């Protein structure tokens, strides 16, 4: 609901699966009554509105287009060694080295929000970025390049 419908504030996510075993496992660990009535009512209203679904389709199309733009742009940077495939609204990528330093420089500017993932298993030197608007994605790429160049001054 956050990206496709622009409703991050209602903090609602859900899973849909034909795998009944998986759904049972998820139900075993979720809290009872974990969605409040206001959130539930808003989500149901949005999901049953044709204009909301049209908005979602527009957002989804932009996310897919911008994700492809970011994947190609990151892969073209000489200091990016891997761009991981993604079906989500974010991209995980690996730098040659100094990912934490690059992350810190970007975080300190405040202009771009990324997540350092280098402490996660198999994610050494990795950063995660959420797919944004065309302007946000261009700003991210500029900040990443700025950070890399600053590290190598």
Helices and strands as residue ranges (DSSP letters): G 8-10, H 20-29, H 37-47, H 50-76, E 80-83, E 90-95, H 99-109, E 114-116, E 126-130, H 134-151
